[in-house]
Amino acid sequence: MAKKVAAKKAPVKTQKNKASVAEFIATVDDDARRADAKAIDKLLREVTGEKPAMWGASIIGYGSYKLTNTMGEADWPKIGFSPRKGATVLYIVPDLLASDPLMDKLGKYKNGKSCLYINKLADVDQKVLRELAARSWTHMNEKYE
């Protein structure tokens, strides 16, 4: 009988680092996406009360927790976003994206497993976005503190 060998797990590439959030936002090419990034950073600072940190080369995260999945365990931001070329991506609690009635009031967006994709901030109701972020932050703090 063959002996089972444990699969070697690759280290998580996206890790918290000392890069400057302000400098990263300043490098966003598109003027509108850069302005949106500044506004989302301000909103998430207010909601979380946290100073953001860069995670990898392109994610701005607030707070952290131990994420455990099939790949193992890694630190990950409790909430965050990334101003990408195609859309701004917000990382919030997946359950909110799937079931919160506020999602119907948010505006124009797409969602993935744990991501909310916004083409431009003007496409969504910012009060609803703030409330979703607050609910996500509260949920993460109750679950991981």
N, C-alpha and C positions, 0 to 999 in steps of 0.2 A: 504494500500500500504506500502510495506516494505521500511524503510529508508536506503539509501545507506550509507555504511560506507567506508571511505577512507582507502585503503590498507596502512598498515604501511611499510615504506621503510626501508630496512636494511642498516646500514651504510656501506660505501665502505671500504672493507678490505685493499686494496692496497693504502697506503698513504705514502707521503713523510716522511722520517725520518732522523735521525742523524747518522745512521750506516755508516761506512767507505766503500767507493767504492773500494779503494785499498785492504782493508782487505777482502772484499767479493770476488774480483777477485782472490786473493791469495788462497782462499778456493776451487776454481774450481778444481775438482779431475783430470780431463784429462789434460795432459800437452799441447796438441795441442789446445784444447778448451780454456784453460787459456791464451795461447799465442794469439789466435784469439780475445779473450775478450780484452786483452790489446791493440791490434791493432785497434779494433773497437772503443774502448774508445778514443784512440788518434785521430782517424779519426773524431769522432763526436765532440770532444772538438774543433778541428780545424774548422770544418764546422759551429758549432754553436757559438763558442766563449764563451760558458757557462761551468761552473764547474758542473760536474754531481752530482746527489744525488741518494741515494737509495730510491726506492719506494717499500714498502712491503719488503719481505725478499729476492727477487731475480731480481728485475727490476732496471736497471740503467737508469735514466732519465735526460734529459736536458731541462731546461725551464719548464714552466707549463702554463696551461690554464684551464678554467672552462668547463668541459665536461658535456653536458646535454643530457640525454636520458630518456627512460621510467622509469628508476630507480631513476631519480632525477638529482641532480647536484653534481659534485665532481671535485676536482683538479686532473689533469692528466698531465704527461709529454708531451711536444710538440713532442718530438722524444726520442726514447730510445731503449734499447735492454736487452736481458736476455740470458746468456750463460747456456742453459739447457742441460741435459744429452743427449737427442735425437738430438738436433739441437740448433744453436744459433738463437734466435728470434729477429728480428728487428721490432720495432713499427714505421711505417711511414704512410704517408697519403694514405688512401685506394684508392683514385682516381688514384694515380700514379701506384699502383699495377695493376689496371685494365686496364689503358689506355696509359701509357707512352710508346712510341716506344723503349725507352732505355731498357725496361724490356727484349726485345728480344736479347739484347746484354749482359745482365748481366751474364749469365752462368747457372749453375745448382742450382736450388732453387725450393721451393714450396711456395705458398702463401695462406693465409687465408683472412678473412674479412679485417683486418687492420694489418696483420702480414706477414713478409717475413721470411721464414725458410731457413737457410743456414746450411748444414751439416758441412762444413769447409770453411774457408775464401779462401782457394786455389781454390775452385770450382767456384768462381765468379771473374769477372773483377773488381778489386778494384777501378779503375778510374770511371767505370760506377756506382758502389755502392756509391762512393763519390758524384757524380753528382746527383743521386737519393736522397741521404740524403740532399744535398744542396737545391734541388727543394722542398722537403718536408718541410724543415726548413723555406724557404722563404714563402711557401704557408701558413704554420701555423702562421707565424708572421704577414702576411697580413690579415689573417682572425681573429686573436685573439689579436691584439695589438691596 
